[in-house]
Amino acid sequence: MGEAETAHNPFAAAHLPTLSGLLNGQRLLASTPRTESARALFIPTDANLGMAGLPQSATGQASIVTGLNVPQLVGEHYGPKPNAAVAEILRHESIFHTLKQNGRSAALLSGYPPRYFAGIKSGKHLYSAVPLAVTSAGWPLMTMEDVRAGAAFGADFTNAGWRAHLKISDVPVYEPAEAGQRLAEAARRYEFSFFEHWMTDYMGHRGTLAEAVNWLETLDAVLGGLLAAWDDADGLIVLTSDHGNLEDVSHGKHTRNAVPTLIIGQARHTFAEGLMDLTGFAGGVRRVLGL
């Protein structure tokens, strides 16, 4: 959540009608206070967790899925991939473990291409925090076949990147709003679904302001489709981030700014109880699911 500076902050420059509607007409900025609208609760959220330095992906994501202050436990912010200390925590404790132990259904709806699995098998690549938590708990990762079937999605939601960059020509490509609607359909199959959208991080590190604005407007359209297909009485949509960086594309680094959390649905207050930082999400899932 950055300053109202249109030269560097794409949240200040982009046309985001869906997000603005959820925020009672406000933009997603550092000055935006905790807000409740007809469908959503917005909470500025601390990603620093009492530690010096810039928040990093591995420890931030691990805190989200475990409910533990992982940077404090391992003595630093660390990323992008888990080091041995972070990996040890994720192999034994996460919301995915809790769900598995209680016989609940869960899925990571992010799809992975064949070369990803080949890289993991060969040792050339390491799991990031969320796939490590998922697989350690005994859940499978979604494959190319799942993306083809509409059960999983590329990181851009629409699967366009799979065709353009991965050269996989037979996956479906959706318009942004349709991608959101299909994401809602896929999520209904499980009691808990997780999706990793890392393109905003990529844009924050390497993108121009124009590219970041375009990407946020696409994301806003996906969110619009998701909301149109969502039953607020039936479940929650929760959006957050493991760290800041997209809110200032002038330097390409992470920030210590608060990150946005949006909780959409009738049970939002049950989920949000005590939520102030990245350790508040796993407990919210447990409360809403009665665990």
Backbone as CSV, one residue per row, in Angstrom:
resi,resn,N_x,N_y,N_z,CA_x,CA_y,CA_z,C_x,C_y,C_z
1,MET,0.854,-1.179,0.000,0.000,0.000,0.000,0.889,1.227,0.000
2,GLY,0.938,1.952,-1.155,1.878,3.048,-1.326,1.204,4.408,-1.364
3,GLU,2.016,5.388,-1.711,1.550,6.764,-1.740,0.696,7.033,-2.985
4,ALA,-0.079,8.108,-2.920,-0.956,8.493,-4.034,-0.135,9.211,-5.104
5,GLU,0.803,8.487,-5.692,1.757,9.025,-6.651,1.584,8.293,-7.974
6,THR,0.953,8.945,-8.939,0.633,8.271,-10.192,1.854,7.993,-11.051
7,ALA,2.982,8.624,-10.772,4.185,8.392,-11.571,4.873,7.085,-11.211
8,HIS,4.613,6.558,-9.997,5.306,5.361,-9.541,4.389,4.270,-9.000
9,ASN,3.198,4.633,-8.599,2.299,3.674,-7.959,1.155,3.297,-8.912
10,PRO,1.174,2.093,-9.474,0.106,1.703,-10.399,-1.267,1.648,-9.744
11,PHE,-1.337,1.444,-8.427,-2.626,1.465,-7.750,-3.250,2.860,-7.767
12,ALA,-2.398,3.875,-7.866,-2.895,5.249,-7.951,-3.270,5.630,-9.373
13,ALA,-2.706,4.930,-10.355,-2.902,5.299,-11.757,-3.920,4.436,-12.486
14,ALA,-4.125,3.202,-12.055,-4.960,2.258,-12.802,-6.450,2.506,-12.583
15,HIS,-7.249,2.063,-13.542,-8.711,2.092,-13.423,-9.142,0.745,-12.872
16,LEU,-9.567,0.731,-11.612,-9.854,-0.516,-10.904,-11.259,-0.460,-10.301
17,PRO,-12.281,-0.567,-11.127,-13.645,-0.406,-10.604,-14.067,-1.474,-9.604
18,THR,-13.590,-2.710,-9.774,-13.989,-3.764,-8.838,-13.388,-3.520,-7.462
19,LEU,-12.085,-3.275,-7.414,-11.440,-2.983,-6.132,-12.028,-1.732,-5.494
20,SER,-12.240,-0.708,-6.290,-12.797,0.534,-5.757,-14.181,0.300,-5.161
21,GLY,-14.979,-0.530,-5.824,-16.297,-0.830,-5.289,-16.243,-1.545,-3.958
22,LEU,-15.275,-2.440,-3.796,-15.116,-3.149,-2.532,-14.614,-2.240,-1.417
23,LEU,-14.031,-1.104,-1.801,-13.463,-0.155,-0.834,-14.310,1.104,-0.695
24,ASN,-15.589,1.016,-1.051,-16.486,2.176,-0.976,-15.967,3.367,-1.763
25,GLY,-15.412,3.092,-2.935,-14.959,4.160,-3.812,-13.526,4.609,-3.591
26,GLN,-12.832,4.036,-2.621,-11.450,4.426,-2.347,-10.477,3.648,-3.227
27,ARG,-9.272,4.198,-3.360,-8.188,3.469,-4.007,-7.380,2.714,-2.957
28,LEU,-6.596,1.745,-3.424,-5.789,0.922,-2.534,-4.461,1.635,-2.290
29,LEU,-4.427,2.491,-1.260,-3.272,3.340,-0.983,-2.900,3.261,0.496
30,ALA,-1.727,3.796,0.816,-1.268,3.788,2.207,-2.229,4.542,3.118
31,SER,-2.934,5.506,2.576,-3.858,6.313,3.374,-5.220,5.655,3.564
32,THR,-5.463,4.520,2.896,-6.774,3.876,2.984,-6.916,3.166,4.324
33,PRO,-7.889,3.537,5.134,-8.033,2.927,6.458,-8.787,1.602,6.382
34,ARG,-8.815,0.904,7.486,-9.681,-0.276,7.593,-11.095,0.142,7.179
35,THR,-11.679,-0.623,6.274,-12.945,-0.225,5.657,-13.869,-1.424,5.543
36,GLU,-15.159,-1.180,5.758,-16.152,-2.207,5.488,-17.121,-1.693,4.432
37,SER,-17.384,-2.543,3.434,-18.362,-2.233,2.407,-19.471,-3.283,2.457
38,ALA,-20.354,-3.249,1.493,-21.489,-4.172,1.507,-21.060,-5.625,1.431
39,ARG,-19.928,-5.909,0.755,-19.501,-7.293,0.574,-18.178,-7.622,1.244
40,ALA,-17.401,-6.623,1.618,-16.007,-6.890,1.976,-15.565,-6.139,3.227
41,LEU,-14.537,-6.705,3.849,-13.812,-6.053,4.933,-12.376,-5.894,4.477
42,PHE,-11.868,-4.663,4.539,-10.497,-4.364,4.125,-9.658,-4.060,5.355
43,ILE,-8.510,-4.755,5.481,-7.637,-4.594,6.640,-6.199,-4.355,6.179
44,PRO,-5.626,-3.171,6.403,-4.182,-3.003,6.173,-3.434,-3.971,7.086
45,THR,-2.464,-4.689,6.532,-1.884,-5.842,7.217,-0.365,-5.739,7.264
46,ASP,0.208,-5.996,8.424,1.657,-5.914,8.629,2.351,-7.161,8.093
47,ALA,3.331,-6.945,7.213,4.127,-8.053,6.691,5.531,-8.086,7.287
48,ASN,5.844,-7.135,8.178,7.198,-7.060,8.751,7.397,-8.013,9.920
49,LEU,6.324,-8.262,10.668,6.312,-9.262,11.747,7.395,-9.024,12.788
50,GLY,7.658,-7.750,13.067,8.578,-7.404,14.137,10.044,-7.587,13.827
51,MET,10.366,-7.847,12.573,11.751,-8.098,12.184,12.279,-6.965,11.314
52,ALA,13.567,-6.691,11.434,14.213,-5.686,10.606,14.376,-6.199,9.180
53,GLY,14.638,-5.292,8.276,14.870,-5.687,6.892,13.590,-5.749,6.086
54,LEU,13.735,-6.121,4.816,12.598,-6.170,3.911,11.945,-7.549,3.939
55,PRO,10.634,-7.614,4.075,9.943,-8.908,4.031,10.247,-9.666,2.742
56,GLN,10.297,-10.985,2.846,10.635,-11.836,1.706,9.575,-12.914,1.519
57,SER,9.569,-13.505,0.325,8.487,-14.402,-0.058,8.402,-15.668,0.787
58,ALA,9.515,-16.345,1.006,9.456,-17.643,1.680,8.914,-17.513,3.100
59,THR,9.458,-16.608,3.873,9.013,-16.457,5.257,7.624,-15.831,5.332
60,GLY,7.302,-14.920,4.398,5.966,-14.333,4.396,4.903,-15.349,4.051
61,GLN,5.123,-16.124,3.008,4.163,-17.157,2.620,4.038,-18.220,3.707
62,ALA,5.153,-18.590,4.301,5.114,-19.587,5.370,4.298,-19.093,6.557
63,SER,4.395,-17.810,6.858,3.596,-17.252,7.955,2.111,-17.292,7.625
64,ILE,1.759,-17.018,6.364,0.360,-17.048,5.949,-0.223,-18.447,6.121
65,VAL,0.486,-19.474,5.676,-0.109,-20.825,5.673,0.057,-21.566,6.993
66,THR,0.938,-21.084,7.883,1.105,-21.755,9.170,0.470,-21.020,10.343
67,GLY,0.343,-19.687,10.233,-0.099,-18.904,11.375,1.006,-18.625,12.361
68,LEU,2.231,-18.991,12.023,3.394,-18.771,12.882,4.181,-17.558,12.394
69,ASN,4.887,-16.898,13.321,5.782,-15.811,12.926,7.088,-16.441,12.454
70,VAL,7.110,-16.855,11.209,8.249,-17.609,10.690,9.525,-16.774,10.623
71,PRO,9.486,-15.495,10.212,10.738,-14.719,10.261,11.352,-14.682,11.658
72,GLN,10.498,-14.556,12.662,11.011,-14.544,14.033,11.576,-15.908,14.417
73,LEU,10.922,-16.980,14.006,11.387,-18.317,14.356,12.734,-18.652,13.715
74,VAL,12.953,-18.191,12.486,14.213,-18.515,11.801,15.233,-17.393,11.904
75,GLY,14.856,-16.263,12.483,15.799,-15.186,12.762,15.981,-14.160,11.663
76,GLU,15.172,-14.229,10.583,15.331,-13.273,9.485,14.184,-13.414,8.494
77,HIS,13.997,-12.367,7.685,13.181,-12.502,6.485,14.022,-13.250,5.456
78,TYR,13.414,-14.231,4.791,14.206,-15.032,3.842,13.363,-15.379,2.614
79,GLY,14.022,-15.393,1.452,13.346,-15.777,0.226,14.242,-15.557,-0.976
80,PRO,13.770,-15.913,-2.162,12.373,-16.263,-2.432,11.975,-17.688,-2.053
81,LYS,12.882,-18.662,-2.187,12.551,-20.050,-1.859,12.932,-20.340,-0.406
82,PRO,12.280,-21.298,0.231,12.583,-21.608,1.633,14.011,-22.115,1.820
83,ASN,14.668,-21.646,2.873,15.923,-22.272,3.283,15.596,-23.484,4.158
84,ALA,16.608,-24.117,4.700,16.381,-25.358,5.452,15.476,-25.141,6.656
85,ALA,15.654,-24.008,7.344,14.862,-23.753,8.549,13.393,-23.522,8.207
86,VAL,13.131,-22.747,7.164,11.747,-22.498,6.752,11.112,-23.785,6.228
87,ALA,11.870,-24.535,5.436,11.353,-25.788,4.883,10.988,-26.778,5.987
88,GLU,11.767,-26.820,7.047,11.486,-27.737,8.148,10.137,-27.424,8.790
89,ILE,9.827,-26.141,8.943,8.531,-25.744,9.496,7.406,-26.166,8.562
90,LEU,7.569,-25.885,7.275,6.508,-26.157,6.306,6.260,-27.647,6.109
91,ARG,7.272,-28.454,6.326,7.087,-29.900,6.150,6.229,-30.514,7.254
92,HIS,6.047,-29.786,8.351,5.358,-30.383,9.492,4.124,-29.615,9.953
93,GLU,4.000,-28.372,9.522,2.879,-27.593,10.058,2.406,-26.570,9.029
94,SER,1.102,-26.633,8.703,0.458,-25.630,7.853,-1.038,-25.882,7.880
95,ILE,-1.804,-24.964,7.328,-3.245,-25.168,7.250,-3.563,-26.379,6.378
96,PHE,-2.698,-26.680,5.422,-2.918,-27.869,4.588,-2.769,-29.146,5.404
97,HIS,-1.829,-29.172,6.342,-1.706,-30.313,7.248,-2.966,-30.448,8.113
98,THR,-3.432,-29.329,8.651,-4.614,-29.359,9.512,-5.829,-29.898,8.765
99,LEU,-6.011,-29.442,7.549,-7.151,-29.900,6.756,-7.055,-31.387,6.463
100,LYS,-5.858,-31.844,6.102,-5.659,-33.263,5.812,-5.962,-34.114,7.037
101,GLN,-5.473,-33.690,8.190,-5.661,-34.448,9.419,-7.115,-34.504,9.856
102,ASN,-7.902,-33.511,9.424,-9.310,-33.460,9.803,-10.242,-33.957,8.715
103,GLY,-9.679,-34.567,7.671,-10.496,-35.155,6.624,-11.232,-34.157,5.765
104,ARG,-10.709,-32.936,5.666,-11.330,-31.903,4.839,-10.707,-31.892,3.442
105,SER,-11.396,-31.271,2.498,-10.895,-31.204,1.127,-10.180,-29.877,0.893
106,ALA,-9.091,-29.933,0.147,-8.299,-28.730,-0.119,-7.563,-28.888,-1.431
107,ALA,-7.201,-27.770,-2.030,-6.439,-27.810,-3.279,-5.712,-26.500,-3.490
108,LEU,-4.551,-26.595,-4.125,-3.851,-25.448,-4.676,-4.257,-25.378,-6.142
109,LEU,-4.981,-24.338,-6.531,-5.551,-24.249,-7.872,-4.580,-23.698,-8.903
110,SER,-3.353,-23.470,-8.524,-2.311,-23.062,-9.460,-1.843,-24.282,-10.240
111,GLY,-1.821,-24.166,-11.574,-1.367,-25.274,-12.409,0.118,-25.171,-12.706
112,TYR,0.771,-26.316,-12.858,2.218,-26.354,-13.102,2.508,-27.148,-14.369
113,PRO,3.358,-26.630,-15.253,3.656,-27.311,-16.521,4.636,-28.458,-16.322
114,PRO,4.788,-29.332,-17.321,5.694,-30.480,-17.186,7.127,-30.097,-16.818
115,ARG,7.628,-29.010,-17.345,9.021,-28.662,-17.055,9.235,-28.272,-15.595
116,TYR,8.173,-27.812,-14.923,8.265,-27.523,-13.497,8.529,-28.806,-12.718
117,PHE,7.730,-29.825,-12.991,7.909,-31.095,-12.284,9.256,-31.734,-12.626
118,ALA,9.703,-31.566,-13.861,11.016,-32.099,-14.241,12.124,-31.400,-13.473
119,GLY,11.998,-30.098,-13.294,13.003,-29.357,-12.538,13.049,-29.750,-11.079
120,ILE,11.877,-29.993,-10.480,11.824,-30.436,-9.088,12.440,-31.827,-8.951
121,LYS,12.088,-32.730,-9.862,12.590,-34.102,-9.797,14.105,-34.155,-9.950
122,SER,14.646,-33.317,-10.814,16.091,-33.326,-11.062,16.876,-32.605,-9.978
123,GLY,16.196,-31.835,-9.141,16.877,-31.050,-8.127,17.343,-29.699,-8.623
124,LYS,17.047,-29.388,-9.877,17.453,-28.095,-10.443,16.646,-26.954,-9.837
125,HIS,15.400,-27.239,-9.487,14.527,-26.228,-8.894,14.007,-26.716,-7.547
126,LEU,13.702,-25.761,-6.680,13.143,-26.058,-5.364,11.699,-25.597,-5.305
127,TYR,10.900,-26.271,-4.485,9.552,-25.799,-4.231,9.609,-24.427,-3.559
128,SER,8.699,-23.559,-3.925,8.481,-22.372,-3.120,7.631,-22.775,-1.912
129,ALA,7.329,-21.811,-1.034,6.761,-22.154,0.270,5.407,-22.849,0.176
130,VAL,4.510,-22.334,-0.647,3.159,-22.899,-0.678,3.135,-24.300,-1.288
131,PRO,3.743,-24.541,-2.463,3.781,-25.926,-2.956,4.466,-26.891,-1.999
132,LEU,5.468,-26.421,-1.268,6.118,-27.291,-0.290,5.146,-27.662,0.827
133,ALA,4.370,-26.696,1.306,3.389,-26.998,2.344,2.326,-27.959,1.826
134,VAL,1.875,-27.742,0.595,0.827,-28.578,0.011,1.305,-30.019,-0.148
135,THR,2.450,-30.206,-0.769,2.947,-31.559,-1.015,3.362,-32.254,0.273
136,SER,3.901,-31.505,1.220,4.292,-32.119,2.498,3.088,-32.635,3.269
137,ALA,1.940,-32.004,3.058,0.715,-32.448,3.729,0.031,-33.598,3.000
138,GLY,0.551,-33.963,1.824,0.001,-35.092,1.104,-0.988,-34.753,0.011
139,TRP,-1.087,-33.469,-0.354,-1.963,-33.071,-1.445,-1.150,-33.002,-2.736
140,PRO,-1.736,-33.357,-3.884,-1.017,-33.261,-5.159,-1.032,-31.843,-5.704
141,LEU,-0.046,-31.517,-6.524,-0.068,-30.267,-7.275,-0.842,-30.476,-8.576
142,MET,-1.471,-29.419,-9.046,-2.226,-29.478,-10.289,-1.279,-29.472,-11.488
143,THR,-1.641,-30.222,-12.516,-0.785,-30.436,-13.669,-1.340,-29.756,-14.928
144,MET,-0.640,-29.956,-16.035,-1.095,-29.451,-17.322,-2.478,-30.001,-17.667
145,GLU,-2.716,-31.256,-17.324,-4.019,-31.858,-17.603,-5.123,-31.154,-16.824
146,ASP,-4.839,-30.739,-15.606,-5.825,-30.004,-14.813,-6.111,-28.637,-15.425
147,VAL,-5.089,-27.979,-15.959,-5.297,-26.695,-16.628,-6.150,-26.893,-17.875
148,ARG,-5.848,-27.932,-18.636,-6.660,-28.229,-19.827,-8.122,-28.471,-19.467
149,ALA,-8.351,-29.085,-18.316,-9.718,-29.431,-17.905,-10.437,-28.290,-17.202
150,GLY,-9.754,-27.167,-16.973,-10.377,-26.046,-16.284,-10.415,-26.191,-14.785
151,ALA,-9.669,-27.160,-14.243,-9.622,-27.381,-12.798,-8.503,-26.606,-12.121
152,ALA,-7.578,-26.066,-12.916,-6.461,-25.277,-12.409,-6.157,-24.199,-13.438
153,PHE,-5.300,-23.246,-13.049,-5.081,-22.058,-13.860,-3.616,-21.656,-13.825
154,GLY,-3.166,-21.066,-14.938,-1.841,-20.480,-14.948,-1.777,-19.280,-14.017
155,ALA,-0.569,-18.813,-13.725,-0.396,-17.721,-12.763,-1.083,-16.436,-13.200
156,ASP,-1.364,-16.305,-14.495,-2.034,-15.105,-14.998,-3.552,-15.243,-15.029
157,PHE,-4.084,-16.315,-14.486,-5.515,-16.629,-14.448,-6.071,-17.042,-15.810
158,THR,-5.666,-16.359,-16.878,-6.282,-16.570,-18.194,-5.631,-17.699,-18.980
159,ASN,-4.463,-18.162,-18.561,-3.648,-19.180,-19.241,-2.961,-18.657,-20.506
160,ALA,-3.090,-17.378,-20.798,-2.452,-16.837,-21.999,-0.942,-17.027,-21.951
161,GLY,-0.353,-16.942,-20.782,1.091,-17.112,-20.638,1.562,-18.514,-20.977
162,TRP,0.706,-19.497,-20.757,1.082,-20.869,-21.106,1.259,-20.996,-22.613
163,ARG,0.425,-20.317,-23.368,0.575,-20.363,-24.821,1.735,-19.487,-25.285
164,ALA,1.831,-18.266,-24.752,2.814,-17.306,-25.248,4.234,-17.648,-24.827
165,HIS,4.418,-18.078,-23.587,5.764,-18.272,-23.040,6.166,-19.739,-22.918
166,LEU,5.207,-20.597,-22.562,5.513,-22.019,-22.430,5.300,-22.775,-23.734
167,LYS,4.663,-22.118,-24.701,4.407,-22.724,-26.018,3.549,-23.985,-25.917
168,ILE,2.622,-23.991,-24.967,1.665,-25.085,-24.824,0.361,-24.598,-25.447
169,SER,0.061,-25.080,-26.637,-0.977,-24.470,-27.460,-2.373,-24.998,-27.208
170,ASP,-2.512,-26.096,-26.455,-3.834,-26.709,-26.326,-4.487,-26.495,-24.964
171,VAL,-4.034,-25.484,-24.233,-4.741,-25.122,-23.002,-5.778,-24.054,-23.334
172,PRO,-6.895,-24.033,-22.624,-7.898,-22.999,-22.893,-7.387,-21.630,-22.458
173,VAL,-7.736,-20.605,-23.189,-7.406,-19.226,-22.825,-8.712,-18.488,-22.587
174,TYR,-8.817,-17.850,-21.432,-10.040,-17.180,-21.035,-9.884,-15.667,-21.085
175,GLU,-10.984,-14.982,-21.332,-11.022,-13.552,-21.059,-10.965,-13.375,-19.539
176,PRO,-10.453,-12.224,-19.049,-10.271,-12.090,-17.595,-11.527,-12.362,-16.766
177,ALA,-12.653,-11.793,-17.140,-13.867,-12.018,-16.349,-14.277,-13.484,-16.355
178,GLU,-14.123,-14.149,-17.506,-14.435,-15.578,-17.582,-13.498,-16.385,-16.695
179,ALA,-12.220,-15.986,-16.660,-11.270,-16.678,-15.789,-11.718,-16.600,-14.338
180,GLY,-12.213,-15.431,-13.914,-12.710,-15.299,-12.557,-13.902,-16.189,-12.284
181,GLN,-14.810,-16.270,-13.237,-15.975,-17.135,-13.074,-15.575,-18.602,-12.985
182,ARG,-14.616,-19.000,-13.810,-14.165,-20.394,-13.784,-13.381,-20.703,-12.507
183,LEU,-12.686,-19.716,-11.986,-11.993,-19.899,-10.711,-13.002,-20.163,-9.598
184,ALA,-14.121,-19.442,-9.619,-15.173,-19.678,-8.624,-15.715,-21.096,-8.739
185,GLU,-15.932,-21.555,-9.965,-16.435,-22.914,-10.186,-15.454,-23.955,-9.651
186,ALA,-14.175,-23.750,-9.926,-13.172,-24.706,-9.458,-13.085,-24.716,-7.932
187,ALA,-13.179,-23.550,-7.315,-13.039,-23.455,-5.862,-14.195,-24.142,-5.135
188,ARG,-15.363,-24.181,-5.744,-16.527,-24.783,-5.087,-16.360,-26.281,-4.852
189,ARG,-15.408,-26.900,-5.515,-15.208,-28.340,-5.353,-14.507,-28.689,-4.038
190,TYR,-13.993,-27.682,-3.346,-13.177,-27.925,-2.147,-13.650,-27.049,-0.999
191,GLU,-13.352,-27.503,0.210,-13.651,-26.669,1.374,-12.647,-25.527,1.513
192,PHE,-11.433,-25.735,1.008,-10.412,-24.688,1.058,-9.608,-24.728,-0.233
193,SER,-9.536,-23.601,-0.915,-8.738,-23.484,-2.135,-7.751,-22.341,-1.982
194,PHE,-6.573,-22.532,-2.536,-5.519,-21.517,-2.488,-5.069,-21.257,-3.929
195,PHE,-4.769,-20.018,-4.253,-4.222,-19.698,-5.568,-3.077,-18.712,-5.405
196,GLU,-1.964,-18.997,-6.077,-0.794,-18.106,-6.029,-0.737,-17.251,-7.280
197,HIS,-0.781,-15.947,-7.090,-0.689,-15.010,-8.208,0.614,-14.224,-8.049
198,TRP,1.675,-14.712,-8.708,2.993,-14.076,-8.529,3.306,-13.036,-9.585
199,MET,2.396,-12.829,-10.535,2.673,-11.858,-11.597,2.790,-10.437,-11.067
200,THR,2.057,-10.103,-10.009,2.178,-8.763,-9.430,3.578,-8.549,-8.852
201,ASP,4.149,-9.587,-8.259,5.515,-9.499,-7.745,6.500,-9.303,-8.893
202,TYR,6.300,-10.043,-9.969,7.156,-9.909,-11.143,7.095,-8.487,-11.689
203,MET,5.896,-7.937,-11.780,5.744,-6.573,-12.281,6.415,-5.565,-11.356
204,GLY,6.306,-5.784,-10.056,6.938,-4.878,-9.115,8.447,-4.870,-9.233
205,HIS,9.027,-6.027,-9.547,10.477,-6.129,-9.678,10.981,-5.642,-11.030
206,ARG,10.256,-5.974,-12.105,10.813,-5.781,-13.448,9.933,-4.984,-14.397
207,GLY,8.696,-4.722,-14.034,7.775,-4.099,-14.960,7.854,-2.583,-14.970
208,THR,7.371,-2.002,-16.053,7.212,-0.562,-16.135,5.894,-0.170,-15.481
209,LEU,5.696,1.122,-15.287,4.426,1.587,-14.734,3.275,1.182,-15.644
210,ALA,3.442,1.350,-16.948,2.365,1.005,-17.890,2.044,-0.480,-17.839
211,GLU,3.069,-1.331,-17.751,2.837,-2.772,-17.670,2.123,-3.135,-16.375
212,ALA,2.536,-2.506,-15.280,1.912,-2.792,-13.991,0.461,-2.332,-13.967
213,VAL,0.179,-1.160,-14.552,-1.194,-0.671,-14.635,-2.047,-1.632,-15.444
214,ASN,-1.532,-2.066,-16.578,-2.278,-3.003,-17.424,-2.555,-4.304,-16.675
215,TRP,-1.560,-4.763,-15.924,-1.757,-6.016,-15.200,-2.774,-5.869,-14.085
216,LEU,-2.741,-4.774,-13.366,-3.728,-4.556,-12.309,-5.136,-4.461,-12.877
217,GLU,-5.284,-3.837,-14.033,-6.611,-3.731,-14.641,-7.117,-5.103,-15.082
218,THR,-6.201,-5.960,-15.533,-6.582,-7.341,-15.845,-7.008,-8.080,-14.582
219,LEU,-6.219,-7.938,-13.537,-6.542,-8.582,-12.255,-7.883,-8.097,-11.726
220,ASP,-8.170,-6.804,-11.877,-9.443,-6.251,-11.428,-10.610,-6.878,-12.188
221,ALA,-10.412,-7.117,-13.487,-11.459,-7.752,-14.294,-11.660,-9.204,-13.885
222,VAL,-10.565,-9.913,-13.562,-10.687,-11.284,-13.063,-11.481,-11.288,-11.756
223,LEU,-11.152,-10.375,-10.872,-11.853,-10.285,-9.597,-13.329,-9.978,-9.810
224,GLY,-13.638,-9.144,-10.810,-15.030,-8.860,-11.111,-15.790,-10.104,-11.527
225,GLY,-15.171,-10.934,-12.369,-15.800,-12.182,-12.769,-15.963,-13.145,-11.611
226,LEU,-14.970,-13.195,-10.743,-15.035,-14.060,-9.562,-16.182,-13.640,-8.651
227,LEU,-16.312,-12.336,-8.416,-17.370,-11.839,-7.536,-18.756,-12.080,-8.131
228,ALA,-18.866,-11.949,-9.454,-20.160,-12.155,-10.102,-20.648,-13.590,-9.954
229,ALA,-19.706,-14.521,-9.839,-20.058,-15.941,-9.744,-20.044,-16.462,-8.311
230,TRP,-19.794,-15.592,-7.335,-19.578,-16.038,-5.959,-20.812,-15.844,-5.103
231,ASP,-21.085,-16.808,-4.248,-22.178,-16.733,-3.278,-21.585,-16.360,-1.927
232,ASP,-21.836,-15.133,-1.483,-21.247,-14.654,-0.231,-21.714,-15.439,0.981
233,ALA,-22.884,-16.055,0.886,-23.387,-16.840,2.009,-22.726,-18.201,2.094
234,ASP,-22.123,-18.623,1.010,-21.586,-19.975,0.918,-20.113,-20.064,1.269
235,GLY,-19.379,-18.971,1.150,-17.954,-19.033,1.429,-17.293,-17.672,1.354
236,LEU,-15.996,-17.658,1.576,-15.209,-16.432,1.605,-14.180,-16.408,0.491
237,ILE,-13.904,-15.216,-0.008,-12.745,-14.947,-0.843,-11.807,-14.081,-0.009
238,VAL,-10.557,-14.488,0.102,-9.572,-13.715,0.867,-8.386,-13.406,-0.034
239,LEU,-8.039,-12.149,-0.153,-6.886,-11.719,-0.934,-5.891,-11.030,-0.024
240,THR,-4.609,-11.387,-0.187,-3.570,-10.681,0.551,-2.252,-10.821,-0.191
241,SER,-1.183,-10.342,0.407,0.149,-10.400,-0.201,1.188,-10.711,0.860
242,ASP,2.242,-11.405,0.442,3.299,-11.746,1.399,4.255,-10.594,1.667
243,HIS,4.261,-9.586,0.798,5.105,-8.394,0.997,4.694,-7.335,-0.002
244,GLY,5.160,-6.118,0.200,4.924,-5.051,-0.756,6.044,-4.969,-1.788
245,ASN,5.731,-4.460,-2.965,6.704,-3.995,-3.963,6.022,-3.408,-5.177
246,LEU,4.806,-3.877,-5.528,4.122,-3.380,-6.720,3.695,-1.924,-6.557
247,GLU,3.559,-1.470,-5.304,3.059,-0.115,-5.061,4.099,0.972,-5.338
248,ASP,5.314,0.577,-5.701,6.339,1.553,-6.096,7.275,0.887,-7.089
249,VAL,7.016,1.098,-8.373,7.805,0.439,-9.412,9.068,1.227,-9.772
250,SER,9.391,2.259,-8.982,10.557,3.083,-9.298,11.878,2.431,-8.910
251,HIS,11.836,1.397,-8.035,13.096,0.830,-7.538,13.195,-0.687,-7.675
252,GLY,12.121,-1.388,-7.915,12.167,-2.827,-8.135,12.446,-3.665,-6.912
253,LYS,12.309,-3.093,-5.713,12.607,-3.827,-4.487,11.330,-4.056,-3.680
254,HIS,11.430,-4.956,-2.708,10.354,-5.104,-1.753,10.280,-3.860,-0.873
255,THR,9.186,-3.731,-0.128,9.026,-2.594,0.770,8.581,-3.089,2.151
256,ARG,8.595,-2.175,3.119,8.084,-2.472,4.455,6.672,-1.920,4.648
257,ASN,6.029,-1.545,3.557,4.670,-1.022,3.646,3.687,-2.112,4.068
258,ALA,2.577,-1.679,4.640,1.490,-2.607,4.925,0.982,-3.197,3.614
259,VAL,0.514,-4.431,3.678,-0.073,-5.082,2.503,-1.593,-5.090,2.669
260,PRO,-2.335,-5.159,1.558,-3.797,-5.153,1.645,-4.359,-6.547,1.903
261,THR,-5.350,-6.613,2.752,-6.142,-7.830,2.908,-7.605,-7.489,2.669
262,LEU,-8.223,-8.205,1.762,-9.650,-8.084,1.490,-10.322,-9.413,1.820
263,ILE,-11.370,-9.357,2.621,-12.122,-10.548,3.004,-13.556,-10.334,2.547
264,ILE,-14.005,-11.155,1.614,-15.283,-10.964,0.938,-16.210,-12.119,1.278
265,GLY,-17.392,-11.809,1.824,-18.355,-12.843,2.161,-18.977,-12.607,3.523
266,GLN,-20.041,-13.333,3.809,-20.796,-13.079,5.038,-20.029,-13.438,6.304
267,ALA,-19.124,-14.421,6.223,-18.390,-14.852,7.416,-17.095,-14.067,7.615
268,ARG,-16.999,-12.892,7.006,-15.728,-12.155,7.027,-15.290,-11.751,8.434
269,HIS,-16.217,-11.446,9.315,-15.813,-11.031,10.667,-15.281,-12.217,11.473
270,THR,-15.842,-13.387,11.235,-15.307,-14.582,11.893,-13.878,-14.828,11.454
271,PHE,-13.628,-14.695,10.165,-12.277,-14.892,9.645,-11.325,-13.829,10.182
272,ALA,-11.770,-12.588,10.260,-10.883,-11.450,10.521,-10.557,-11.242,11.997
273,GLU,-11.132,-12.025,12.857,-10.941,-11.822,14.296,-9.456,-11.778,14.658
274,GLY,-8.997,-10.635,15.137,-7.612,-10.478,15.561,-6.601,-10.376,14.440
275,LEU,-7.032,-10.309,13.190,-6.086,-10.286,12.069,-5.433,-8.912,11.956
276,MET,-4.127,-8.887,12.156,-3.355,-7.653,12.036,-2.120,-7.834,11.170
277,ASP,-1.627,-9.079,11.077,-0.416,-9.339,10.315,-0.542,-10.689,9.611
278,LEU,0.542,-11.125,8.986,0.477,-12.333,8.161,0.242,-13.613,8.950
279,THR,0.335,-13.563,10.261,0.071,-14.757,11.066,-1.423,-14.980,11.304
280,GLY,-2.279,-14.079,10.824,-3.695,-14.158,11.158,-4.561,-14.967,10.224
281,PHE,-3.995,-15.513,9.137,-4.835,-16.150,8.116,-5.170,-17.608,8.423
282,ALA,-4.196,-18.389,8.866,-4.451,-19.805,9.122,-5.503,-19.980,10.211
283,GLY,-5.445,-19.149,11.254,-6.456,-19.208,12.303,-7.836,-18.848,11.795
284,GLY,-7.895,-17.893,10.853,-9.177,-17.533,10.264,-9.796,-18.680,9.493
285,VAL,-8.976,-19.414,8.754,-9.468,-20.583,8.022,-10.016,-21.619,9.001
286,ARG,-9.277,-21.860,10.075,-9.725,-22.855,11.058,-11.058,-22.453,11.677
287,ARG,-11.229,-21.169,12.013,-12.474,-20.723,12.624,-13.661,-20.884,11.671
288,VAL,-13.476,-20.449,10.437,-14.587,-20.494,9.484,-15.006,-21.944,9.179
289,LEU,-14.022,-22.843,9.165,-14.322,-24.254,8.866,-14.623,-25.072,10.135
290,GLY,-14.625,-24.419,11.285,-14.976,-25.108,12.517,-13.936,-26.114,12.977
291,LEU,-12.665,-25.824,12.754,-11.583,-26.740,13.127,-10.972,-26.325,14.463
